[in-house]
């Protein structure tokens, strides 16, 4: 940096010091300029040219880059999408009136959570800004604002950082505001696990200024959380926040709990790998006609209800809409004409609304009476309550109808925005302009006739005003002294007359005053619209609710969904259930439906079967059907009775977390821990292939222990899939556990997956056949079949071969050798055809010992797994030594 800076650069550095965490867009004429490190970083991120200013050595020159003022929005959008902040520094003084350096001030700081417009936010996406304050080590306050819609939510979080992360994840925030003293561990979790930009605010807003927003929040600590967020908004936006709604306090437990892992595994909003909407539950259910309906649907999917009454109200309205086809079609058409009332209200409050936005607002309000009439025709009690007492904003519609033109320009300073007849003074100016221009047209015709010069014309430019132009060839034809020369061109002369100058003054004065008056009138109209922000927000909420539910009816009819019955007895009974997404991704008619029954005597299903047969699909299917039911949608089945689940936990799929140094198995264990420590008897747990990331016995031991813990200690409805067939014997020990399997048949040496789930345990996993489907080398497949044959025969070495059997089989052999001494102490031949103690020894045995021998005789050790063998030995030993 140069030792001595110019006055302008000193001004820049002073302002930049106040916004060190943002790119400072410094206005210089028609450009926004960036300097020093901002310039280097922006040039790289925006792929624009980096230059420098100043004289002298290269090391003393100041790096700089710039973007045109008129196209700055696209560059700002790029930076915001990447998680940066941008401070807009404008000239706040007329350069012609300035003495010295023109005064400049930051007029707005745009951040990922406060952006209001542009192509940064998708129309059906929310963009939440969160504020978090710690109260104790395990208690936090959370406030969330959606700047574009004004939504303001507040809650307390108890249970520590993990619970906080799960709740924050529901909002999918782009930015989170915390104090500088917020725990480092929490900051790291917010950034790394949720990808949110962190901002810091240590001051609180004056509660007197915003008391109307937080007056219903009684908890003082929680009020401070809100005030921290509002202060950040004041500091960054520097605009009116009139559209921010009153803080609504909610309880996380009022909604189904879906932790961040389950949300990802179930692909509710986006797909796991490609982060796309297509292939998600949202993709299947989104038949909304409005942007605000699309956003509300996302919120419902993120927060399924646990209130039976509210769920059934939605179901009943969906049923009514399915039955009333013509009314539903009318609603779709009417809603299609409704623009985004929520975000239009936000733009009005924020001061960046234009005439076309006003036109959209008017056209939306014109549809409202028709929508309300159609809703009344449905005759549904819940629908009638939705619209009861809602202001249709008729007065606002009338104001906009009489004030805003039908085809206004994009910029409100261009004029031609206000309708004729709205304001008398504006009409007078327009009359003067129109009559003046008509007079000029008449003057042109008159002068042509009187001079005989047909090419004579009257023109206008901003420098000379109105003028009469005559080509040089026709100048001799002009009467002497008729015109006053104004300008000489290469091929023509331009003239004026006193009369023309008078008319010019009248027209230009009318144009100037008209433009100024139109702008003032538009500002007045905008202020009048502000008074309707609250009614508009309420109206938007009602219309978006109707929109989501008509979409549910549309999807249900098209996909043959049924109305679920909500039961309070905790039983699940789904007949011919289908995975809502998978059935849309495959050819029609190819999906194999499956039943799911969970009740008092059948609370846990142990699912076995081949790879690729559909175990994971079957498990996800239950979760998605439950979520659909609890958001008020119909479900993919021919019949469905469901309880209300308070939480859903899933451990499906395999993925490591390299950023946090966690292996696949560690992630598996952490997600399992989350389920078994947080679930209740009213929860749903889905665990897929637990224990596969470690050795055979470690994995089986963990899997069995987890199942026993859920069965005995939690009692949650559980689906547990595994390839450890040894675990199927647990059906005899755990009363609520039942074996089911996904069936497959072998035809001509090939496996056919039937995708049908039936009771009982699977006899094998067909893993080698799946490897064949993946087209592994045939030599490898053949070798695997040979090794499998020896494993199934219970031998540990191939005949006439020195090849080693893999470690899993060695563990089996070792286990068998370890249990052998306890049997050979009785001098029994385990692998012979019969047991062979002598007759005298048999006579000495007790009745219990003889029963043990009989049991051993009946065992076929070549067809028993190691786990089963150990369990049998334990049972026999207990029988012998039991007193």
C-alpha positions in Angstrom: 0.0 0.0 0.0 1.3 3.5 -0.8 2.5 5.6 2.1 0.4 8.6 1.1 -3.1 8.2 -0.3 -5.3 10.6 -2.3 -8.3 12.1 -0.5 -10.6 9.7 -2.4 -8.6 6.6 -1.4 -8.6 7.9 2.2 -12.3 8.0 2.0 -12.4 4.5 0.6 -10.2 3.1 3.4 -12.2 4.8 6.1 -15.5 3.3 4.8 -13.9 -0.1 4.1 -12.7 -0.3 7.7 -16.3 -0.4 8.8 -17.2 -3.3 6.5 -14.1 -5.6 6.6 -16.1 -8.8 6.1 -17.8 -7.6 2.8 -16.7 -6.6 -0.7 -17.0 -2.8 -0.9 -18.6 -1.8 -4.2 -17.4 1.8 -4.3 -19.3 4.1 -6.7 -17.1 6.1 -9.1 -19.2 7.6 -11.9 -20.8 4.8 -13.9 -18.8 2.0 -12.3 -18.5 0.3 -8.9 -14.8 -0.1 -8.2 -13.0 -2.5 -5.8 -9.5 -2.0 -4.5 -6.7 -3.8 -2.7 -7.5 -7.4 -1.5 -11.2 -6.9 -2.5 -10.1 -6.4 -6.0 -7.8 -9.4 -6.1 -10.4 -11.7 -4.7 -13.3 -10.3 -6.7 -11.3 -10.5 -10.0 -10.8 -14.2 -9.3 -14.3 -15.0 -8.2 -16.0 -13.0 -10.9 -13.4 -13.7 -13.6 -12.9 -10.0 -14.5 -9.7 -8.1 -15.3 -7.5 -7.0 -12.4 -5.8 -3.7 -13.1 -4.1 -1.1 -10.8 -4.1 2.6 -10.2 -1.4 5.1 -9.1 2.1 5.8 -10.3 5.5 4.6 -9.3 6.8 1.1 -8.6 4.6 -1.9 -9.2 4.6 -2.6 -5.5 3.1 0.8 -4.7 0.3 0.6 -7.3 -3.1 -0.2 -5.9 -4.9 -3.3 -7.3 -8.4 -2.5 -8.6 -11.2 -3.9 -10.7 -14.7 -2.7 -11.5 -18.1 -3.6 -12.8 -20.6 -1.3 -14.7 -23.3 0.2 -12.5 -26.1 -0.9 -14.8 -25.0 -4.6 -14.7 -23.8 -4.8 -11.1 -26.7 -7.0 -10.0 -25.4 -10.0 -11.9 -21.9 -9.7 -10.3 -23.4 -9.1 -6.9 -25.6 -12.3 -7.3 -22.5 -14.4 -8.1 -20.7 -13.3 -4.9 -23.8 -13.8 -2.7 -24.4 -17.3 -4.1 -20.8 -18.1 -3.1 -21.6 -17.0 0.5 -20.0 -13.5 0.4 -21.4 -10.2 1.5 -21.4 -7.0 -0.6 -21.5 -3.4 0.8 -23.0 -0.9 -1.7 -21.3 2.5 -1.4 -23.1 5.2 -3.3 -22.5 8.9 -4.0 -24.9 10.7 -1.6 -24.1 14.2 -2.9 -24.4 15.9 -6.3 -20.9 16.0 -7.7 -21.6 19.5 -9.1 -22.5 20.8 -5.7 -19.7 19.0 -3.8 -16.7 20.8 -2.4 -13.8 18.5 -2.5 -14.4 14.7 -2.5 -18.0 13.7 -3.2 -19.7 12.4 0.0 -20.2 8.6 -0.2 -22.0 6.2 2.2 -22.9 2.5 2.3 -26.6 2.4 1.6 -27.0 -1.4 1.9 -25.1 -4.5 2.8 -26.4 -7.5 0.8 -25.7 -10.8 2.5 -26.8 -14.4 1.8 -29.6 -14.1 4.3 -30.8 -10.6 3.5 -30.9 -10.6 -0.3 -34.4 -9.5 -1.5 -34.4 -9.9 -5.3 -32.5 -10.9 -8.3 -31.7 -14.4 -9.6 -30.2 -15.5 -6.3 -33.5 -16.9 -4.8 -35.7 -19.4 -6.6 -39.3 -18.4 -6.5 -40.3 -21.6 -4.7 -37.4 -21.5 -2.2 -37.3 -19.8 1.2 -34.2 -17.9 2.2 -34.0 -17.9 6.0 -31.7 -15.8 8.1 -31.2 -17.2 11.6 -30.0 -15.8 14.9 -28.8 -18.1 17.7 -27.9 -17.1 21.3 -26.6 -19.6 24.0 -28.4 -19.4 27.3 -26.7 -22.3 29.0 -24.4 -25.1 27.8 -27.4 -27.0 26.5 -30.1 -24.4 25.9 -30.3 -21.9 23.1 -32.6 -19.3 21.7 -33.3 -19.4 17.9 -35.0 -16.7 15.8 -35.6 -17.0 12.0 -36.6 -14.3 9.5 -37.5 -14.8 5.9 -36.7 -11.4 4.5 -38.6 -11.8 1.2 -41.8 -12.8 2.9 -41.5 -11.3 6.4 -42.0 -14.6 8.2 -40.6 -14.4 11.8 -40.3 -17.6 13.9 -38.9 -18.0 17.4 -38.2 -21.0 19.7 -36.1 -22.4 22.5 -33.8 -25.4 21.9 -32.9 -27.7 24.8 -30.6 -30.7 24.6 -27.3 -29.3 23.4 -25.6 -28.5 20.2 -26.8 -31.6 18.4 -30.5 -30.7 19.0 -29.7 -27.2 17.9 -28.1 -28.4 14.6 -31.1 -30.7 13.9 -33.6 -27.7 14.3 -31.4 -25.3 12.3 -31.2 -27.8 9.5 -35.0 -27.6 9.1 -34.6 -24.0 7.8 -31.7 -24.8 5.5 -30.4 -21.3 6.2 -27.9 -19.5 4.0 -26.7 -17.3 6.9 -26.7 -17.6 10.7 -26.0 -14.6 13.0 -24.3 -15.3 16.3 -22.4 -13.2 18.9 -18.6 -13.2 18.8 -18.6 -15.2 22.0 -20.6 -18.1 20.5 -18.9 -21.4 21.2 -16.2 -22.3 18.6 -17.6 -25.9 18.4 -21.0 -24.6 17.5 -19.6 -22.2 14.9 -17.7 -25.1 13.3 -20.8 -27.3 13.2 -22.9 -24.6 11.6 -20.4 -24.0 8.9 -19.2 -27.5 8.2 -22.4 -29.6 8.7 -24.9 -27.1 7.4 -22.8 -25.0 5.0 -24.2 -21.7 6.4 -22.4 -18.4 6.2 -21.6 -17.0 9.7 -22.1 -13.4 10.6 -21.5 -11.7 14.0 -23.6 -9.2 15.9 -22.9 -8.2 19.5 -25.5 -5.4 19.8 -29.2 -5.5 20.4 -31.8 -3.4 18.7 -33.8 -0.9 20.8 -36.8 -2.9 21.8 -38.9 0.2 21.9 -38.5 0.5 18.1 -39.7 -3.1 17.4 -41.8 -3.9 20.5 -44.8 -4.5 18.2 -42.9 -7.4 16.6 -41.8 -9.2 19.8 -44.5 -8.2 22.4 -45.8 -11.7 22.5 -42.4 -13.2 23.4 -42.3 -13.1 27.2 -38.9 -14.8 27.8 -36.4 -12.0 28.2 -33.5 -14.1 26.9 -35.4 -15.1 23.9 -36.3 -11.5 23.3 -32.6 -10.7 23.1 -32.2 -13.4 20.5 -34.8 -11.5 18.4 -33.2 -8.1 19.1 -29.9 -9.5 18.0 -31.4 -10.5 14.7 -33.3 -7.3 14.2 -30.2 -5.2 14.9 -28.3 -7.1 12.3 -31.1 -6.4 9.8 -31.1 -2.7 10.6 -27.3 -2.6 10.2 -27.2 -4.3 6.9 -30.4 -3.5 5.0 -30.7 0.1 6.2 -34.3 0.0 5.0 -37.8 -0.2 6.3 -38.7 -3.5 7.9 -42.5 -2.9 7.8 -43.2 -6.3 6.2 -41.6 -8.3 9.1 -44.4 -10.1 10.8 -44.9 -10.5 14.5 -42.7 -13.1 16.0 -44.4 -16.4 16.2 -43.3 -18.7 19.0 -43.4 -22.4 18.1 -42.4 -25.6 19.8 -40.2 -28.0 17.8 -42.1 -30.9 19.4 -45.3 -29.6 17.8 -44.1 -31.2 14.6 -42.6 -34.6 13.6 -38.9 -34.7 14.3 -36.8 -35.6 11.3 -33.1 -35.2 12.0 -30.6 -33.9 9.5 -29.4 -37.4 8.6 -32.9 -38.8 8.0 -33.9 -35.7 6.0 -30.9 -36.4 3.7 -31.4 -40.1 3.6 -35.1 -39.9 2.7 -34.5 -37.3 0.0 -37.4 -35.2 1.0 -36.5 -31.9 -0.7 -33.6 -32.9 -3.0 -31.7 -36.0 -4.0 -28.8 -37.2 -2.0 -26.1 -37.2 -4.7 -27.1 -34.6 -7.3 -29.0 -32.2 -5.0 -31.8 -31.9 -7.5 -35.5 -31.6 -7.0 -36.3 -34.3 -9.5 -36.3 -37.7 -7.6 -37.3 -36.2 -4.3 -40.6 -36.4 -2.4 -41.1 -32.7 -3.1 -40.9 -33.4 -6.9 -43.7 -35.9 -6.6 -46.0 -33.7 -4.5 -45.5 -30.3 -6.1 -48.5 -29.5 -8.2 -48.8 -26.0 -6.8 -49.8 -23.2 -9.1 -48.2 -20.3 -7.1 -44.7 -19.6 -5.9 -45.9 -19.1 -2.3 -47.8 -22.4 -2.5 -44.5 -24.1 -3.5 -42.7 -22.6 -0.6 -45.4 -23.6 1.9 -45.3 -27.2 0.6 -41.6 -27.4 1.4 -42.3 -26.1 4.9 -44.9 -28.8 5.4 -42.6 -31.5 4.2 -39.9 -30.3 6.5 -42.4 -30.1 9.5 -45.1 -32.8 9.3 -47.9 -32.4 11.8 -48.5 -34.4 15.0 -52.0 -33.0 15.6 -54.6 -35.6 14.6 -57.3 -32.9 14.2 -55.1 -30.7 11.9 -54.0 -33.7 9.8 -57.6 -34.9 9.4 -58.8 -31.4 8.4 -56.3 -31.4 5.5 -57.2 -35.0 4.5 -60.9 -34.0 4.4 -60.3 -31.0 2.2 -58.2 -33.1 -0.1 -60.9 -35.7 -0.3 -63.5 -32.9 -1.1 -61.3 -31.5 -3.8 -60.9 -35.0 -5.4 -64.6 -35.4 -5.4 -65.3 -31.9 -6.8 -63.4 -32.1 -10.1 -64.8 -29.0 -11.7 -64.3 -26.8 -8.6 -60.7 -28.1 -8.4 -60.0 -27.2 -12.0 -61.5 -23.7 -11.5 -59.3 -23.2 -8.4 -56.2 -24.3 -10.5 -57.0 -21.7 -13.2 -57.7 -19.0 -10.7 -54.6 -19.6 -8.6 -52.5 -19.6 -11.8 -53.4 -15.9 -12.1 -52.1 -15.1 -8.6 -48.6 -13.7 -8.3 -46.3 -14.0 -5.3 -48.2 -11.8 -2.8 -45.7 -12.5 0.0 -42.7 -11.3 -1.9 -44.6 -8.4 -3.5 -45.5 -7.2 0.1 -41.8 -7.5 1.0 -40.8 -5.4 -2.0 -43.3 -2.7 -1.1 -42.0 -2.5 2.4 -38.4 -2.6 1.2 -38.9 0.2 -1.3 -37.9 -1.6 -4.4 -41.3 -2.2 -5.9 -42.0 -1.0 -9.4 -45.1 -0.3 -11.5 -45.1 -3.8 -13.0 -45.0 -5.3 -9.5 -48.1 -3.2 -8.6 -49.8 -4.5 -11.8 -49.1 -8.1 -10.6 -50.5 -7.2 -7.2 -53.7 -5.8 -8.8 -54.2 -8.9 -11.1 -53.7 -11.2 -8.1 -56.3 -9.4 -6.1 -58.8 -9.5 -9.0 -58.7 -13.3 -8.7 -59.4 -13.4 -5.0 -63.2 -13.0 -5.0 -63.5 -15.7 -7.6 -61.3 -18.0 -5.5 -63.3 -17.4 -2.4 -66.6 -18.1 -4.3 -65.2 -21.4 -5.5 -64.0 -22.4 -2.0 -67.5 -21.7 -0.7 -69.0 -23.9 -3.4 -66.9 -26.8 -2.0 -69.0 -26.9 1.1 -66.0 -28.1 3.2 -66.0 -26.9 6.8 -62.2 -26.6 7.0 -62.1 -24.6 3.7 -64.8 -22.2 4.9 -62.8 -21.6 8.1 -59.7 -20.9 6.1 -61.3 -17.9 4.3 -63.5 -16.8 7.2 -62.7 -13.2 8.1 -59.9 -12.8 5.6 -59.7 -9.4 4.0 -59.8 -9.7 0.2 -58.1 -6.3 0.0 -60.9 -4.9 -2.3 -60.0 -1.3 -1.5 -56.4 -1.9 -2.5 -57.5 -3.5 -5.7 -59.6 -0.5 -6.6 -56.8 1.9 -5.8 -54.4 0.0 -8.2 -57.1 -0.3 -10.9 -57.6 3.4 -11.1 -54.0 4.4 -10.7 -51.6 2.1 -12.5 -51.5 1.8 -16.3 -51.8 -1.7 -17.8 -48.4 -1.6 -19.6 -46.1 0.5 -17.5 -42.3 0.8 -18.1 -39.9 -1.2 -15.9 -38.4 2.0 -14.4 -40.7 4.2 -12.4 -38.7 7.4 -13.4 -39.5 6.9 -17.1 -43.1 8.2 -16.7 -46.2 6.8 -18.3 -47.0 4.9 -15.1 -50.1 6.6 -13.8 -53.5 6.3 -15.5 -55.3 9.3 -17.0 -58.0 10.6 -14.7 -56.2 9.7 -11.5 -54.8 13.1 -10.8 -56.1 16.5 -12.4 -52.7 18.3 -12.4 -51.0 15.3 -14.2 -53.8 15.3 -16.7 -53.2 19.0 -17.4 -49.5 18.4 -18.0 -50.3 15.5 -20.3 -52.9 17.6 -22.2 -50.3 20.3 -22.7 -47.8 17.8 -24.0 -50.3 16.1 -26.3 -51.7 19.3 -27.6 -48.2 20.8 -28.0 -47.0 17.9 -30.0 -50.2 18.0 -32.1 -49.6 21.7 -32.7 -46.0 21.0 -33.8 -47.2 18.3 -36.2 -49.7 20.9 -37.6 -47.0 23.5 -37.8 -44.8 21.1 -39.9 -47.6 20.6 -42.4 -48.3 24.3 -42.5 -44.7 25.3 -43.2 -44.4 22.7 -45.9 -47.4 24.1 -47.7 -46.4 27.8 -47.3 -42.7 27.2 -48.3 -43.4 24.5 -50.9 -40.5 22.5 -49.3 -41.9 19.0 -48.9 -38.8 17.7 -47.2 -39.0 20.3 -44.4 -39.4 18.7 -41.0 -39.6 19.7 -37.4 -37.3 17.6 -35.1 -36.1 17.6 -31.5 -33.0 16.8 -29.5 -32.0 17.4 -25.9 -29.3 19.9 -26.8 -31.2 22.3 -29.1 -34.8 21.4 -28.3 -37.3 21.7 -31.2 -36.1 23.0 -34.6 -37.1 23.3 -38.3 -34.7 21.5 -40.6 -34.3 22.4 -44.3 -31.8 20.8 -46.7 -29.3 23.1 -48.3 -30.7 22.5 -51.7 -34.0 24.0 -50.6 -32.6 27.0 -48.7 -32.9 29.4 -51.7 -36.7 28.7 -51.6 -37.1 30.1 -48.1 -38.6 33.6 -47.9 -36.1 36.1 -46.5 -36.2 36.5 -42.7 -38.9 33.8 -42.2 -36.8 31.7 -39.7 -33.9 32.4 -37.3 -30.9 30.3 -38.0 -30.0 27.9 -35.1 -27.5 25.3 -36.3 -25.6 24.5 -39.5 -25.1 20.9 -40.7 -23.2 19.5 -43.6 -26.3 19.0 -45.7 -28.9 21.1 -43.9 -29.7 24.2 -41.8 -31.7 24.2 -38.7 -34.0 27.1 -37.7 -36.3 28.3 -34.9 -39.2 30.8 -34.6 -40.5 32.7 -31.6 -43.7 30.7 -31.7 -41.8 27.4 -31.8 -39.7 28.5 -28.8 -42.8 29.3 -26.8 -44.4 25.9 -27.5 -41.1 24.2 -26.8 -41.0 25.8 -23.3 -44.6 24.8 -22.7 -44.0 21.2 -23.8 -40.7 20.6 -22.0 -42.0 22.2 -18.8 -45.0 19.9 -18.9 -42.8 16.9 -19.5 -40.5 17.7 -16.7 -43.3 18.5 -14.2 -45.3 15.5 -15.4 -42.3 13.1 -14.8 -41.7 14.6 -11.4 -45.3 14.4 -10.4 -45.8 10.9 -11.6 -42.9 9.7 -9.4 -44.3 11.5 -6.4 -47.8 10.0 -7.1 -46.2 6.5 -7.4 -44.5 7.0 -4.0 -47.8 8.0 -2.5 -49.5 4.9 -3.9 -46.7 2.8 -2.5 -47.2 4.2 0.9 -50.9 3.5 0.7 -50.1 -0.1 -0.3 -47.9 -0.4 2.8 -51.0 -0.1 4.9 -52.2 -3.4 3.4 -49.1 -5.5 4.1 -50.5 -7.4 7.0 -53.8 -8.3 5.2 -51.9 -9.2 2.1 -49.7 -11.6 4.2 -52.7 -13.2 5.8 -54.3 -13.5 2.3 -51.2 -15.1 0.9 -51.1 -17.7 3.7 -54.7 -18.7 3.0 -54.2 -18.9 -0.8 -51.0 -20.9 -0.5 -52.7 -23.4 1.8 -55.5 -23.9 -0.7 -52.9 -24.2 -3.4 -51.0 -26.9 -1.6 -54.1 -28.9 -0.9 -55.5 -28.7 -4.4 -52.1 -30.0 -5.5 -52.4 -32.9 -3.1 -55.8 -33.8 -4.7 -54.3 -33.5 -8.2 -51.4 -35.9 -7.3 -53.7 -38.3 -5.4 -56.1 -38.6 -8.4 -53.3 -39.0 -11.0 -51.3 -41.5 -9.0 -54.2 -43.5 -7.4 -53.4 -42.5 -3.8 -55.8 -43.2 -0.9 -56.9 -41.3 2.1 -55.0 -42.7 5.2 -56.8 -43.4 8.4 -55.1 -42.0 11.5 -55.2 -44.5 14.4 -54.3 -43.8 18.0 -53.5 -47.5 18.8 -50.0 -47.2 17.3 -50.7 -49.8 14.6 -49.4 -49.7 11.0 -51.5 -51.4 8.3 -50.5 -50.6 4.8 -52.0 -52.7 2.0 -50.2 -52.6 -1.4 -48.0 -49.8 -0.3 -45.7 -48.2 -2.9 -42.6 -45.9 -2.8 -44.0 -42.6 -4.1 -40.8 -41.6 -5.9 -39.6 -44.9 -7.2 -42.9 -45.7 -8.9 -42.7 -42.4 -10.8 -39.1 -43.2 -11.9 -39.9 -46.6 -13.5 -42.2 -47.7 -16.3 -45.9 -47.7 -15.4 -47.1 -51.0 -14.0 -43.6 -52.3 -13.1 -43.6 -51.4 -9.5 -44.3 -54.3 -7.1 -46.5 -53.1 -4.1 -46.0 -54.5 -0.6 -47.9 -54.7 2.6 -46.6 -53.5 5.9 -48.1 -54.5 9.2 -46.8 -53.4 12.6 -48.9 -53.8 15.7 -48.8 -54.8 19.4 -47.4 -58.2 18.7 -45.3 -57.2 15.6 -43.4 -54.1 16.4 -40.1 -54.9 14.7 -39.4 -56.4 11.3 -36.1 -58.0 10.6 -35.7 -57.9 6.8 -33.4 -60.2 4.9 -33.0 -61.0 1.3 -30.8 -60.4 -1.7 -28.9 -57.2 -2.5 -30.8 -55.1 -5.0 -34.1 -56.8 -4.2 -35.7 -53.7 -2.6 -35.1 -53.8 1.2 -34.1 -50.2 1.4 -36.9 -49.1 -0.9 -39.3 -51.0 1.4 -38.0 -49.2 4.4 -38.0 -45.8 2.9 -41.5 -46.4 1.6 -42.9 -46.6 5.1 -41.2 -43.4 6.2 -42.4 -41.5 3.1 -45.9 -42.8 3.4 -45.9 -41.7 7.1 -44.6 -38.2 6.3 -47.1 -37.8 3.5 -50.0 -38.8 5.8 -48.8 -36.4 8.5 -48.6 -33.4 6.1 -52.2 -34.0 5.0 -51.5 -35.8 1.7 -53.0 -39.0 0.5 -50.7 -42.0 0.3 -49.6 -44.6 -2.4 -51.5 -47.7 -1.3 -54.8 -49.4 -1.7 -55.5 -49.1 2.0 -53.5 -47.4 4.9 -54.0 -47.1 8.6 -51.2 -45.3 10.4 -50.3 -43.9 13.8 -48.9 -40.4 14.4 -45.1 -40.8 14.6 -43.4 -38.2 16.8 -40.0 -38.7 15.1 -38.5 -40.7 12.2 -34.9 -41.9 12.3 -33.1 -43.5 9.4 -29.8 -45.1 8.9 -29.8 -46.0 5.2 -27.0 -46.0 2.7 -23.2 -45.7 3.3 -21.2 -42.5 3.2 -18.1 -41.2 5.0 -17.6 -37.7 6.2 -14.0 -36.9 5.3 -14.4 -33.2 6.3 -14.8 -34.3 9.9 -12.5 -37.3 9.7 -15.3 -39.8 10.1 -15.3 -43.2 8.4 -18.4 -44.8 6.9 -18.7 -47.0 9.9 -18.3 -44.1 12.3 -21.0 -42.2 10.5 -23.2 -45.3 10.7 -22.6 -45.5 14.5 -23.3 -41.8 15.1 -26.6 -42.0 13.2 -27.5 -45.1 15.0 -26.7 -43.4 18.3 -28.9 -40.5 17.4 -31.8 -42.9 16.9 -31.4 -45.1 20.0 -30.8 -42.1 22.3 -33.6 -39.9 21.1 -36.4 -42.2 19.9 -39.6 -42.9 21.9 -42.1 -45.6 21.7 -44.1 -43.4 19.3 -41.1 -43.1 16.9 -40.3 -44.9 13.7 -36.7 -46.3 13.3 -35.3 -47.6 10.0 -31.9 -49.2 10.2 -30.3 -50.7 7.1 -27.3 -53.1 7.3 -26.1 -52.0 10.7 -22.6 -53.5 11.5 -21.4 -54.1 8.0 -18.5 -51.7 8.4 -16.6 -53.9 10.8 -15.7 -57.6 11.2 -18.3 -60.3 11.0 -18.7 -60.9 14.7 -18.3 -57.3 15.7 -21.0 -56.4 13.2 -23.4 -59.2 14.3 -22.9 -58.5 17.9 -23.6 -54.8 17.5 -26.6 -55.5 15.3 -28.1 -57.9 17.7 -27.5 -55.6 20.7 -29.0 -52.7 18.9 -32.1 -54.7 18.1 -32.5 -55.9 21.6 -32.1 -52.4 23.0 -34.7 -51.0 20.7 -37.0 -53.9 21.4 -36.6 -54.0 25.2 -35.8 -50.3 26.1 -37.5 -48.1 23.5 -40.4 -50.0 21.9 -40.4 -47.9 18.8 -41.8 -49.3 15.5 -38.6 -50.5 13.7 -37.6 -51.9 10.4 -34.1 -53.5 10.5 -32.6 -55.0 7.3 -29.5 -57.2 7.4 -27.4 -59.8 5.6 -26.5 -61.5 8.9 -28.9 -64.4 8.5 -27.8 -65.6 12.0 -29.9 -62.8 13.5 -33.1 -64.4 12.2 -33.1 -66.7 15.3 -33.8 -63.7 17.4 -37.5 -64.1 16.4 -37.6 -66.8 19.0 -36.2 -64.6 21.8 -37.8 -61.2 21.1 -41.6 -61.4 21.1 -42.2 -58.3 19.0 -39.7 -59.2 16.3 -40.8 -60.9 13.1 -38.8 -62.1 10.2 -39.7 -61.0 6.7 -37.7 -61.2 3.5 -37.6 -59.9 0.0 -38.1 -62.9 -2.3 -36.1 -64.0 -5.2 -36.0 -67.1 -7.4 -33.3 -68.8 -9.3 -34.0 -69.7 -12.9 -31.4 -71.2 -15.3 -28.6 -70.2 -13.0 -29.8 -66.6 -12.9 -31.5 -64.7 -10.1 -34.9 -63.0 -10.6 -35.7 -60.4 -7.9 -39.4 -60.5 -7.2 -39.4 -57.4 -5.0 -42.1 -59.0 -2.9 -41.8 -58.9 0.9 -43.1 -62.0 2.6 -43.0 -63.4 6.1 -40.1 -65.6 7.1 -36.3 -65.4 6.8 -34.4 -65.5 3.5 -32.2 -68.5 2.9 -29.4 -66.7 1.1 -28.2 -63.2 -0.1 -27.4 -63.9 -3.7 -24.5 -61.5 -3.5 -22.5 -63.3 -6.2 -25.4 -63.0 -8.6 -25.5 -59.2 -8.0 -21.8 -59.1 -8.8 -22.6 -61.0 -12.0 -25.2 -58.3 -12.8 -22.5 -55.7 -12.3 -20.5 -57.5 -15.0 -17.4 -58.4 -12.9 -14.9 -60.6 -14.7 -16.2 -64.2 -15.1 -13.0 -65.6 -13.6 -13.6 -63.7 -10.5 -17.2 -64.8 -10.3 -16.3 -68.4 -10.7 -13.7 -68.2 -8.0 -16.2 -66.6 -5.6 -18.7 -69.4 -6.2 -16.0 -72.0 -5.4 -15.0 -70.2 -2.2 -18.7 -69.9 -1.2 -19.2 -73.6 -1.8 -16.4 -74.4 0.7 -17.8 -71.9 3.2 -21.2 -73.5 3.0 -19.6 -77.0 3.5 -18.0 -75.8 6.7 -14.4 -76.6 5.6 -11.6 -74.1 5.9 -9.4 -75.3 3.1 -10.0 -76.5 -0.5 -8.8 -80.0 -1.3 -5.4 -80.1 -3.1 -5.1 -76.3 -2.9 -2.9 -74.0 -0.8 -5.1 -70.9 -1.3 -6.1 -69.1 1.8 -9.8 -68.6 2.6 -10.7 -65.1 3.5 -10.6 -63.7 7.1 -14.4 -64.1 7.6 -14.2 -67.8 7.1 -11.1 -68.1 9.3 -13.1 -66.4 12.1 -15.8 -69.0 11.7 -13.3 -71.8 11.9 -11.6 -70.2 14.9 -14.9 -69.9 16.7 -15.8 -73.5 16.1 -12.3 -74.6 17.4 -12.9 -72.4 20.5 -16.2 -74.0 21.4 -15.0 -77.6 20.7 -13.2 -78.2 24.0 -16.4 -77.8 26.0 -17.9 -80.6 24.0 -14.9 -82.9 23.7 -14.6 -82.9 27.5 -17.6 -85.2 27.3 -15.7 -87.3 24.7 -18.3 -86.6 22.0 -17.5 -86.8 18.3 -19.1 -83.6 16.9 -18.6 -84.5 13.3 -19.3 -88.2 13.3 -22.6 -89.7 12.5 -23.4 -90.6 16.2 -22.2 -89.7 19.7 -19.9 -92.3 21.1 -19.6 -92.4 24.9 -19.4 -96.0 26.3 -22.4 -97.7 27.9 -21.2 -97.4 31.5 -20.7 -93.7 31.1 -24.2 -93.3 29.7 -25.8 -95.0 32.7 -24.0 -92.5 35.0 -25.7 -89.5 33.2 -28.5 -87.6 34.8 -31.8 -87.0 33.0 -30.8 -83.5 32.1 -27.5 -84.7 30.7 -29.3 -87.3 28.6 -31.6 -84.6 27.2 -28.5 -82.6 26.3 -27.1 -85.6 24.4 -30.3 -86.1 22.6 -30.3 -82.5 21.5 -26.7 -82.8 20.3 -27.6 -85.9 18.3 -30.4 -84.0 16.5 -28.1 -81.2 15.4 -26.7 -81.1 11.9 -23.5 -79.0 12.5 -22.8 -78.6 8.8 -26.0 -76.6 8.4 -25.7 -74.4 11.4 -24.2 -70.9 11.7 -21.5 -70.0 14.3 -24.0 -67.7 16.2 -26.6 -70.5 16.3 -24.0 -73.0 17.5 -22.9 -70.7 20.3 -26.5 -70.0 21.3 -27.3 -73.8 21.4 -24.2 -74.5 23.5 -25.2 -71.7 25.9 -28.7 -73.2 26.2 -27.3 -76.7 26.8 -24.8 -75.5 29.3 -27.5 -73.6 31.2 -29.7 -76.7 31.2 -26.9 -78.9 32.7 -25.7 -76.5 35.4 -29.1 -75.1 36.3 -30.0 -76.1 39.9 
